Amino acid sequence: MRALALAFLVLFTRVAPSSAQGSATELFYNGKALGKAISQASSLGELFGPQLEAWRLEAGGRVILDENLAERLYELQVQSGRNGWELLLEAADGKPAERVPLGSRLALYGEACSERDLEVWISWEGIPELKAEIQAWAKAAGIQVKVLDVPSVKSKLIAVQRGGGKVPDLVMIQSDYVSDLRDAGSLQELDGLRLPARAAKGKDAYTLDGRLYGAPFYCDAQLVFYSTKLIKVPPKEGWTLADMERLAMDSGASVPAAWNAYSSYWFLPFAAGFGAAPFAQGSGSADFDSPGWLRALAWMKGASQRKFLVPMERDAMMAYFSSGKTAFILSGSYSIPEFTRLGLPFAVAPFPRTEAGASPLAPMLDYKGFAVTRNSRSPMLARRLAQYLSSPRMQARFCAPLGKLPANEDAWELMPSDSPYLAAVKASYASGIAVPAHPAYGELKNTLWKLLRLWFDGSLDAAELIQSARTILKQ
C-alpha cells in the first residue's frame, strides 16, 4: 500500500482550475454529495473537516484504504494541475510525488469529530493574524472557537487549573514551558499525534523524557542586525567576529555593538561557537570541562575592554539602535516586523564565525508551538487544529510577513523568494540549537544570568564563574 505522506508543495495555489482545464471536482462524504466542489488548493483535512476516524479515500479512480487516514488528512494536499484538480501522493520508497488527477469526484469515508466547541490561548507576535487563521479554520469546519490573547500562558494555565476553573483546550507555549506544565499535570502527551516529518528540530524541542508534549509552530532565530546607514558594505558569507569588530569600529558609531551580554540566552551561542557544549540537545546539562567556556568568556571580556561591545539591557539597546547610535546589535527575528514598521534602515546577517573556517556561533532557536491540555473538553478537536497549524501552507502564510521560520521545513519553499531576511534566518536555523524542554536548561539559564553580572563587574574571574556554576548546578 502506498504511504500517505506529505507531498511537497511548490506554489501557493488559490485559484480553481478554469473550465478549459477540466470539470469541477465535487466532494462526497460517506457516499453522499456534500453539494460543493473544490474551489482552492487545500488539504483533505480542510476540505472534509476534522475527523475522529477515516478509513477510505476514493480519488481519481484510486481506492486508498488506511485505518489511520484521519491522522493524515492535513498532510494530503489537493492543488490544480493542467487538467484539473490533483491529489499529491508521495511514494513509500521516496520517489517524486505522484499527482493523481481527481476528475469529477473526491470521496472520503469516516466519522466526523463530535466535539463542536474549542477554546484556544495564544500569545507573542501576530495575534490578529493567528486569530483570523484559527477562526477561518473553525468556520469551514462548522465549529465554535474562542481564541484568547493570554500574555502569560504558563502561569495562567497553572493558576486556572489549581483553582478548579475551566481550562482551554489548546495552548500556545514556548518549549521551555514544557517541564513546568508537565510537572503541574497540565498537558497531554502527544506521542501518537502525526506531525510533519520535516519538523524534527521542533519536535525535539517539545520532547521531554522521550515523550512529545507540543506541536511546533514556528521558531525565532537569533540574528545580527546592523544599520545600513553606518555599515555600507554587507557582511560577507562566512564572516568572523574579527570582521564584525572591524566593520563596527570603522562605522563611526558612538556604540559600535550592543547586546544583553548579561543574559545567558545571548552568551550560550558564544560558548557553543568557541567549542563548549552549553547543553546537550534535549537536556540542560552543561559540559563545564570544555575549555570553550573560558575562551568565550575571554573573548567577551576583551570585546568589552576594547569598547567594541557595550553590554545593554534590551530596551536600552533597542533605543540606541533605533536612534542610529549603534552599528550592530544581536536580537531575534521577531524584531524584523517592528524595525520594518518603524522604517529603520537595517539589514540582518547570520551569526559570525569565531575565526575563518571555524563553525559559526550557534544561535538559539526559540520555538513556539501548541499543546493540548490534560483537562481539555475537546481533545480530539484540539489535536486536529494542532495538525492544521502544522501544515506547510498555513505556516508559510503566517510566518512570511512576521520574519519567523516555520517549524515545518516543507513550508520554507512557500515563503516569498524575494525576502531580504529569509536566507539569514535559514542559515541561523542550520547552525542553531533549539531551546530544550528539559528543566535543567532553566536552571542553567538562571544561574549564568546571575554569575555573568558578577563577572562583568569584576566580582568573579572566569575560573570562579565556572566553579560557581558547577557548585550551584551540582555538576
C-alpha positions in Angstrom: 0.0 0.0 0.0 1.3 3.4 -0.8 2.2 5.6 2.2 0.1 8.6 2.5 2.7 11.2 3.4 3.1 14.9 2.8 3.8 15.8 -0.8 6.0 18.8 -1.5 4.1 22.0 -2.4 5.8 24.3 -4.8 3.3 27.2 -5.0 0.5 28.9 -3.1 -2.5 27.9 -5.2 -5.6 29.9 -4.5 -7.4 29.8 -7.8 -9.6 26.9 -9.1 -8.8 25.4 -12.4 -10.5 27.1 -15.3 -13.2 25.3 -17.3 -10.6 24.7 -20.0 -8.6 22.7 -17.6 -11.3 20.3 -16.7 -14.6 19.9 -14.9 -15.2 20.7 -11.3 -14.3 18.1 -8.7 -17.3 17.5 -6.3 -16.9 16.3 -2.7 -18.6 13.2 -1.3 -18.7 12.1 2.3 -19.8 8.6 3.3 -21.4 8.1 -0.1 -23.4 11.4 -0.1 -22.7 14.5 -2.1 -21.8 17.5 0.1 -23.1 19.9 -2.5 -19.8 21.7 -3.0 -16.8 21.5 -5.2 -13.1 22.1 -4.6 -12.5 25.9 -5.1 -8.9 26.3 -4.0 -5.8 24.4 -3.1 -6.4 22.7 0.3 -5.5 19.8 2.4 -8.1 17.0 2.7 -8.5 18.0 6.4 -9.7 21.4 5.3 -12.0 20.0 2.6 -13.7 17.4 4.8 -13.4 18.9 8.3 -11.9 17.3 11.4 -12.3 13.6 11.5 -12.4 11.2 14.5 -11.7 8.4 12.2 -11.3 7.9 8.4 -10.6 4.7 6.6 -11.3 5.0 2.9 -10.5 7.6 0.2 -11.6 7.5 -3.4 -9.6 9.7 -5.6 -9.3 9.6 -9.4 -10.3 6.0 -9.7 -8.0 5.1 -6.8 -9.3 3.5 -3.6 -7.0 4.1 -0.7 -7.7 2.1 2.5 -5.9 3.1 5.7 -7.2 2.8 9.2 -5.0 5.8 10.2 -6.3 8.0 7.4 -7.8 10.6 9.8 -4.3 11.4 11.2 -3.0 12.2 7.7 -5.7 14.3 6.2 -3.9 17.6 6.9 -0.8 16.2 5.1 -2.6 15.2 1.9 -2.8 18.2 -0.4 -5.0 19.0 -3.4 -3.8 21.5 -5.9 -4.6 22.5 -9.5 -2.9 20.8 -12.4 -3.1 21.0 -16.2 -6.3 19.0 -16.4 -8.0 20.0 -13.2 -7.5 19.2 -9.5 -4.9 16.7 -8.5 -4.2 14.9 -5.2 -0.5 14.7 -4.4 0.8 11.4 -3.1 4.4 10.6 -2.2 5.6 7.1 -2.9 6.7 4.9 0.0 10.2 4.5 -1.5 10.9 8.2 -1.6 10.2 8.7 -5.3 8.9 12.0 -6.5 5.4 12.9 -5.5 2.7 11.3 -7.7 0.0 13.6 -8.9 -3.4 11.8 -9.1 -6.0 13.6 -11.3 -9.2 13.7 -9.4 -11.7 14.1 -12.2 -15.2 14.9 -11.1 -15.3 13.1 -7.7 -13.3 13.0 -4.4 -14.9 10.9 -1.7 -14.0 10.2 1.9 -15.5 7.7 4.3 -15.1 8.4 8.0 -16.6 9.6 11.3 -16.5 13.3 11.9 -15.4 14.7 15.3 -18.5 15.1 17.5 -16.9 17.9 19.6 -18.1 21.3 18.4 -16.6 23.8 20.8 -13.0 24.8 21.3 -11.0 27.3 23.4 -7.5 28.3 22.4 -5.0 30.5 24.2 -2.4 32.3 22.0 0.4 34.7 22.7 3.5 36.5 21.2 3.6 38.2 17.9 1.0 38.0 15.1 -2.1 37.8 17.4 -4.6 39.3 14.9 -3.3 37.1 12.0 -3.3 33.9 14.1 -6.8 34.6 15.4 -8.0 35.1 11.8 -6.4 31.8 10.7 -8.0 29.8 13.5 -11.4 31.4 13.1 -11.3 30.7 9.3 -10.5 27.0 10.1 -13.4 26.9 12.6 -15.9 28.5 10.2 -15.0 26.0 7.5 -15.3 23.1 10.0 -18.6 24.4 11.3 -17.5 24.7 14.9 -17.3 27.4 17.5 -13.9 28.5 18.7 -12.9 31.1 21.3 -9.4 32.5 20.8 -7.9 34.5 23.6 -4.7 36.5 23.7 -3.1 35.4 27.0 0.3 37.1 27.7 1.5 34.7 30.4 0.1 31.3 29.2 2.1 29.1 31.6 1.3 30.9 34.8 -2.4 31.5 34.0 -3.0 27.9 32.9 -1.5 26.6 36.2 -3.5 29.1 38.2 -6.8 28.2 36.5 -6.1 24.5 36.8 -5.3 24.8 40.5 -8.3 27.0 41.1 -10.7 24.4 39.5 -11.6 26.7 36.7 -12.3 25.8 33.1 -9.1 25.3 31.2 -8.7 25.9 27.5 -8.3 23.0 25.0 -5.2 24.2 23.1 -2.5 26.5 24.4 0.4 28.2 22.6 3.6 27.6 24.6 7.4 28.0 24.1 9.5 24.9 24.5 11.0 25.7 27.9 7.4 25.9 29.4 7.1 22.1 28.9 8.8 20.9 32.1 6.8 23.1 34.5 3.5 22.4 32.7 4.2 18.7 32.6 5.1 18.6 36.3 1.9 20.5 37.1 -0.2 17.9 35.2 -1.4 20.4 32.7 -0.5 18.8 29.4 -1.5 15.7 27.4 1.2 13.5 25.9 1.1 13.8 22.1 3.2 10.8 21.1 0.5 9.4 18.7 -0.1 12.8 17.0 1.0 12.7 13.4 3.1 15.7 12.6 5.2 16.7 9.6 8.3 14.5 9.1 10.4 17.5 8.3 9.9 19.2 11.6 12.4 17.1 13.6 14.2 20.0 15.3 11.0 21.5 16.6 9.7 18.1 17.8 12.9 17.6 19.7 12.3 20.9 21.4 9.0 19.7 22.7 10.1 16.3 23.8 10.9 15.6 27.4 12.0 12.2 28.8 11.1 10.7 25.5 7.5 12.0 25.3 6.1 14.6 23.0 4.1 17.5 24.5 3.7 20.0 21.8 3.3 20.5 18.0 6.0 23.0 16.9 4.6 26.0 15.0 7.5 28.4 14.3 10.8 29.5 15.7 12.5 32.8 16.1 16.2 32.7 15.4 18.9 35.0 16.8 20.4 37.3 14.2 22.9 40.1 13.8 21.1 43.3 13.0 23.1 46.2 11.5 22.4 49.7 10.5 22.7 50.2 6.7 23.4 53.9 7.3 26.5 53.0 9.3 27.5 49.7 7.7 27.7 50.4 4.0 29.1 47.0 2.8 27.1 43.9 3.9 28.9 41.3 5.8 30.2 38.5 3.5 29.3 34.9 3.8 31.5 33.1 6.3 32.3 36.4 8.2 34.1 36.3 11.5 33.9 38.1 14.9 37.0 40.0 13.8 35.2 41.1 10.6 32.2 42.3 12.7 34.5 44.2 15.1 36.4 45.9 12.2 33.2 46.9 10.5 31.7 48.2 13.8 34.8 50.2 14.8 35.1 51.7 11.3 31.5 52.8 11.3 31.9 55.8 13.4 29.0 54.8 15.7 29.1 56.0 19.3 28.4 52.5 20.3 30.0 50.0 17.8 28.0 47.0 19.1 25.5 46.3 21.8 23.5 43.4 23.2 22.4 42.0 26.5 25.7 40.2 27.3 24.4 39.7 30.9 21.9 37.2 29.6 22.9 33.6 29.3 20.5 33.4 26.4 22.9 35.6 24.4 26.1 34.1 26.0 25.4 30.5 25.2 25.8 30.9 21.4 29.3 32.2 22.1 30.1 29.3 24.4 29.0 26.9 21.7 30.9 28.8 19.0 34.1 28.5 21.0 33.7 24.8 21.4 31.7 24.3 24.6 28.6 22.2 24.8 26.2 24.7 26.5 23.7 21.9 27.0 23.1 18.6 25.3 20.2 18.6 22.9 17.2 17.6 24.9 18.7 18.4 28.2 20.1 21.3 30.2 23.3 19.7 31.4 26.4 21.7 30.6 29.9 20.4 29.9 31.9 22.8 32.1 35.1 20.7 31.4 35.3 22.2 27.9 37.8 25.0 27.5 35.3 26.6 25.2 33.7 28.3 28.2 36.9 30.1 29.2 37.6 31.0 25.6 34.1 32.5 25.2 34.4 34.5 28.4 37.9 35.8 27.4 36.5 37.0 24.1 33.5 38.7 25.7 35.7 40.5 28.3 38.2 41.6 25.6 35.4 42.9 23.4 34.1 44.9 26.3 37.6 46.3 27.2 38.2 47.3 23.6 34.9 49.2 23.6 33.6 47.1 20.7 30.9 45.7 22.9 28.8 47.7 25.3 26.5 45.4 27.3 23.0 46.8 27.4 19.6 45.6 28.6 17.1 45.1 25.8 15.2 48.4 26.0 18.4 50.5 26.0 19.8 48.5 23.1 16.7 49.0 21.0 16.7 52.7 21.8 20.3 53.1 20.7 19.8 51.1 17.5 16.6 53.0 16.6 18.3 56.3 17.0 21.3 55.3 14.9 23.8 55.3 17.7 25.0 51.7 17.4 26.1 49.8 14.3 25.4 46.2 15.4 23.0 44.6 17.8 22.0 41.0 18.5 18.3 40.4 18.5 15.7 37.8 17.4 14.0 37.5 14.1 10.9 38.8 16.0 12.4 42.3 15.7 12.2 42.3 11.9 8.5 43.4 11.6 8.9 46.1 14.3 12.0 47.6 12.7 10.3 47.5 9.3 7.2 49.2 10.7 9.4 51.9 12.2 11.1 52.4 8.9 14.6 51.8 10.3 17.5 51.4 7.8 18.6 47.9 8.8 19.6 44.5 7.4 20.3 41.2 9.0 23.1 38.6 8.9 23.6 35.2 10.5 26.0 35.0 13.5 29.6 35.2 12.5 32.3 32.5 13.0 34.9 32.7 15.8 37.6 32.6 13.1 37.9 31.8 9.4 37.0 28.2 8.7 35.5 27.6 12.1 31.9 26.9 12.9 29.6 29.9 13.4 28.3 30.9 16.8 25.3 28.7 17.5 22.1 30.9 17.7 19.3 29.8 20.0 16.1 28.8 18.2 13.2 29.9 20.3 10.2 27.6 19.4 6.6 28.3 19.9 4.0 25.6 19.4 0.7 24.2 20.5 -0.1 21.8 23.4 -3.3 20.0 24.3 -4.3 20.5 27.9 -4.8 17.4 30.1 -8.4 18.5 31.1 -9.5 19.6 27.6 -13.2 19.0 26.9 -12.5 18.7 23.2 -9.2 16.9 23.0 -9.7 15.4 19.5 -10.7 18.7 18.0 -7.7 20.3 19.7 -5.4 17.7 18.1 -6.9 18.3 14.7 -6.4 22.1 15.0 -2.8 21.5 16.0 -2.3 19.4 12.9 -3.8 22.1 10.7 -1.5 24.6 12.3 1.4 22.3 11.4 0.5 22.3 7.7 3.0 23.9 5.3 0.7 26.4 3.5 -0.7 27.7 6.8 2.7 28.1 8.5 4.2 29.8 5.5 1.3 32.2 5.2 1.6 33.2 8.9 5.4 33.3 9.2 6.4 35.1 6.0 5.3 38.7 7.0 6.5 38.2 10.6 10.1 37.2 10.0 9.6 33.8 11.6 10.7 30.4 10.4 8.1 27.7 10.0 8.7 24.6 12.1 7.6 22.5 9.1 10.5 22.7 6.7 8.2 21.9 3.8 6.8 25.4 4.3 10.1 27.1 3.6 9.8 26.7 -0.2 6.4 28.5 0.0 7.9 31.6 1.6 8.4 34.6 -0.8 11.7 34.2 -2.6 12.4 37.9 -2.6 12.5 38.3 1.2 15.7 40.1 2.2 15.8 38.2 5.5 14.9 34.6 4.8 18.4 33.5 3.8 19.9 34.8 7.1 17.1 33.2 9.1 17.6 29.8 7.4 21.4 30.0 7.9 20.8 30.7 11.6 18.4 27.7 11.8 21.0 25.4 10.2 23.6 26.2 12.9 21.2 26.9 15.7 20.3 25.0 18.8 16.7 24.6 19.9 15.8 25.8 23.4 15.2 22.4 25.1 12.2 21.4 27.2 14.5 20.0 29.9 14.1 21.8 33.3 17.9 21.8 33.7 18.0 24.4 30.9 16.1 26.9 33.0 18.4 26.3 36.0 21.5 26.8 33.8 20.0 30.0 32.3 19.1 31.5 35.7 22.4 30.6 37.2 24.5 32.1 34.4 22.3 35.2 34.4 23.4 36.0 37.9 27.0 34.9 37.6 27.7 36.8 34.3 26.7 40.1 36.0 29.2 39.4 38.8 31.9 38.5 36.3 31.3 41.7 34.2 31.6 43.9 37.2 34.8 42.2 38.3 33.5 40.4 41.4 34.4 37.0 39.8 37.1 35.9 37.4 36.3 33.4 34.6 37.5 30.3 36.6 35.5 31.4 39.6 32.4 31.8 37.4 32.7 28.3 36.1 33.3 26.8 39.5 30.4 28.7 41.0 28.1 27.4 38.2 29.3 23.8 38.9 28.5 24.2 42.6 25.1 25.8 42.1 24.0 23.3 39.5 25.7 20.3 41.3 27.7 19.3 38.2 
